[in-house]
Each structure stands twice: as C-alpha cells, then as structure tokens.
Amino acid sequence: MKYSEYSKFDQTTTSLIAKGTSGDTGVYRIGNRYQANDNDPLLFGYAGLSNYVSQQPTEVTDFLSTLGYYQKHTWKRWSNYNNGSTLSMDRLLGVKYSYGNTSGEYSSQINRINASMGGDNNILNVPVATGISVVKQGKGYITKDKEAFPVAFRVNGTNIAGSLVANYDTMHDPFSVQNNLWNRLYPDSLMFQHQLVQQTDSKGVYSVLVSSSGNAYMYIPTTRGIDPKSVDVYVNGKKVSQLFVNDTENGIVYLGHFDKGQRVNVSFGNHGSKTDKGGNVENTPIVVTENNTVYERAYRLMASAGVSKQQVKDAQITFSTDAHFVKGNVVITVPYDSHWAAYVDGKKVTTSRALGELMAVNVSQGAHRIVLRYNVPGLKLGIAMAIVGLALIVGFESISMYRRHRENNHK
C-alpha cells in the first residue's frame, strides 16, 4: 500500500461524508459500500454497523447474519454493513446515510489498501422509496434517507421478547426472519412477499414473474463453512452486484424496483469475466419484493410516537417521552448487554432483550426523561486494583528509601 493511495481514500471519504451529512445534528447511523477495514466507522468518526473487535459476542454477529447483512461461514467474521440488508431493515436500524463510489479504479485502489471482508460494490444500485435522495461528488455518492428510524422508538406490538431464530445457519431465509421481526413490531403485517423462482433451460439463469410491486431482493443459501464461489449478479442482462469476493460473505442483494407482472431474469457470471454466463450458485436463490406501504404505516405509527430529544454521547443514550406518550416498550437499536443501566426520571429500571439482540425499556404513560449508561465490565475493579498497586509501589519505595537512609546514617 502506498501512502498516497491511503491519503486519497481518507480525503475522498471524509469529504463525501461531510458533504452528505452537512447540518445534520441528529442521531443516525451510516452504511458503507466500500471500506478499507471493518473499523472505518471508527476511522471516520461516525456510528456504523461495521466494527472489528475480538471480544464481540457471537450473538451480535449471528443477529446481523440472521437479518441478511452477511453470511457467517467462519470464525473470522465480525459485524459488517456489507452493502446493507433490505431497505426496511436498514431504516429500522437507523441507517440514514450510505456512501459508495462507482469508479472501478477507486475500487482497485481500496483493494490494494486492504479490503478483506470489505463487501466493496462500485455499482450505484439504490433502493427506490419516498424520502431517499442521492448526493454525488465525482464518482462518489452518498444517499440520505429521511424515513430512517430514530435510535429509540415506541413499538406497537407487545411480543418483542425472545430470539428471531433458534440457531443461525447460512441456509436460512433472512426474509422470513425479517417478516417475523416486523410482525412483532407491527402485528398482522407482511413486509416481504416471496416470489416464485424458476430455473430456465439456461444453466445458472433464474426467472421470476413479479407478483407484487416493490423493491426486489435476493439471498443465495449456501452450505455453512464452505466459502462460496465469487460471482457477478446480472438482472435482465445488466450487472447489479458482485458476491463472495475477498471473503465478503455477502448476504441480501438488491436487484431493483419492479412492477407486478414484470419478468425478471437473474443470471450469474464468473467474477470479473464481464459476461452473465458461466457463474454457478449452489442453491436456488430466494427472491422477495418489499411492501413499502406496510413500512410507511409502521414508520408513521412508531417513529413519531412521543419519543424525542434523542442524544448519544460517549457511553450514554438519552431521550424523552411527551405528555401524549402511551405506556409501552421503547426499543433502543443497540445490542442488548446486561451492563447497560437505565433510569426513568432518575429512578433505575430494568432493561430487557428485544427482537433477538436489541434492548428495550418499559416506560409508563406521559412525559419522562430516560437515561441509559453503559458501565464497562470490570472498570471499578480495575481502578481499585490500580490504586492498590500504586499504593504498594509507593509503600515499597518508601520502605526502600527509609532503609537506604538508615544505612547511610550508620556509615
């Protein structure tokens, strides 16, 4: 890696994020469609879904895998935005912005920097929905979604406890999991409609006659523990994505927006071959369309249900409920951890696990101020041990100085 390449990567990304998020003082997450490593959010100072930390609980990586952000095949998988899941899932987790770059040369440059598990995708293929806009800067772009959920919101459903799946597997259907999740939040809803996928006479070509209009997504089930072959994805002859390149272990792929009655042909080419022929996938893809009307209703009902003044600073999350707030559970879209302490109007309350791996607090009717603080495990013990250790060092040094002083006086 050359310093000049890394410097360009840093400057290009920093200016792109600054341009896209200018003037936004709210609480949000950012997704990335290219990266140098999993800690890019830390490097560029934003809240993301990607991070690389050896202490990350298995439950967190399994949770994001279950939701289709990636396929977890090996021990080396950490959390990663990886081009995103479905639009409604990104929105629920507060991903308001996502950035990328359509330059093939820039993509190659990032690979030279270090793109292991990068999920790099230099194709501008953005889901269609109300509230989404795109800001471009050269070959770079950043999307803004005005209808992304806040970090804390009141849920309409009451059945939010328990896991989404018993055990994660790369063969599972992430759209059924997401339907389960949305049905818990917004009962009697069907966010995703499964489409009938038929393999044509052509090897590796699958055909779908769309039965319901909306954004279409695909997931390819694979055998866990066996790295899938890298392929390029084509929709009606046009390349829309690439899969399983550089250990990316991709999950859900956005295919495009289609109307009911349209014919969609999905084919696969060997990665880099510039043709939609020759690429094979292990199993028949799962294809769905997304019901944006269901999302709009859920968003209007939950995202503005009397929870406001949200702030995230260091290890503390604060928000308020207003006089019209109806008693119920407020979900906070951060991973559940028993070391979070919650306070409502200064009184400590319990937190609970929600929707698999998120956190929830039950709040009574009316106006309240809620504060959540994260207590680092072992911090108090560590400080106490440090103080004791320092005291012992000072004590031993004092005794040593006293002995030397006595010895010198006796000479």
C-alpha positions, 0 to 999 in steps of 0.5 A: 500500500502506498501512502498516497493511495491511503491519503486519497481514500481518507480525503475522498471519504471524509469529504463525501461524508461531510458533504452528505451529512452537512447540518445534520445534528441528529442521531443516525447511523451510516452504511458503507459500500466500500471500506478499507477495514471493518473499523472505518466507522471508527476511522471516520468518526461516525456510528456504523454497523461495521466494527472489528473487535475480538471480544464481540459476542457471537450473538451480535454477529449471528443477529446481523447474519440472521437479518441478511447483512452477511453470511457467517461461514467462519470464525473470522467474521465480525459485524459488517454493513456489507452493502446493507440488508433490505431497505426496511431493515436498514431504516429500522436500524437507523441507517440514514446515510450510505456512501459508495463510489462507482469508479472501478479504479477507486475500487482497485485502489481500496483493494490494494489498501486492504479490503478483506471482508470489505463487501466493496460494490462500485455499482450505484444500485439504490433502493427506490422509496419516498424520502431517499435522495442521492448526493454525488461528488465525482464518482462518489455518492452518498444517499440520505434517507429521511424515513430512517428510524430514530435510535429509540422508538415506541413499538406497537406490538407487545411480543418483542421478547425472545430470539428471531431464530433458534440457531443461525445457519447460512441456509436460512431465509433472512426474509422470513426472519425479517417478516417475523421481526416486523410482525412483532413490531407491527402485528398482522403485517407482511413486509416481504412477499416471496416470489416464485423462482424458476430455473430456465433451460439456461444453466445458472439463469433464474426467472421470476414473474413479479407478483407484487410491486416493490423493491426486489431482493435476493439471498443465495443459501449456501452450505455453512463453512464452505466459502462460496464461489465469487460471482457477478449478479446480472438482472435482465442482462445488466450487472447489479452486484458482485458476491463472495469476493475477498471473503465478503460473505455477502448476504441480501442483494438488491436487484431493483424496483419492479412492477407486478407482472414484470419478468425478471431474469437473474443470471450469474457470471464468473467474477470479473469475466464481464459476461452473465454466463458461466457463474454457478450458485449452489442453491436456488436463490430466494427472491422477495419484493418489499411492501413499502406501504406496510413500512410507511404505516409502521414508520408513521405509527412508531417513529413519531410516537412521543419519543424525542430529544434523542442524544448519544454521547460517549457511553450514554443514550438519552431521550424523552417521552411527551405528555401524549406518550402511551405506556409501552416498550421503547426499543433502543437499536443497540445490542442488548448487554446486561451492563447497560443501566437505565433510569426513568426520571432518575429512578433505575429500571430494568432493561430487557432483550428485544427482537433477538439482540436489541434492548428495550425499556418499559416506560409508563404513560406521559412525559419522562426523561430516560437515561441509559449508561453503559458501565464497562465490565470490570472498570471499578475493579480495575481502578481499585486494583490500580490504586492498590498497586500504586499504593504498594509501589509507593509503600515499597519505595518508601520502605526502600528509601527509609532503609537506604537512609538508615544505612547511610546514617550508620556509615 
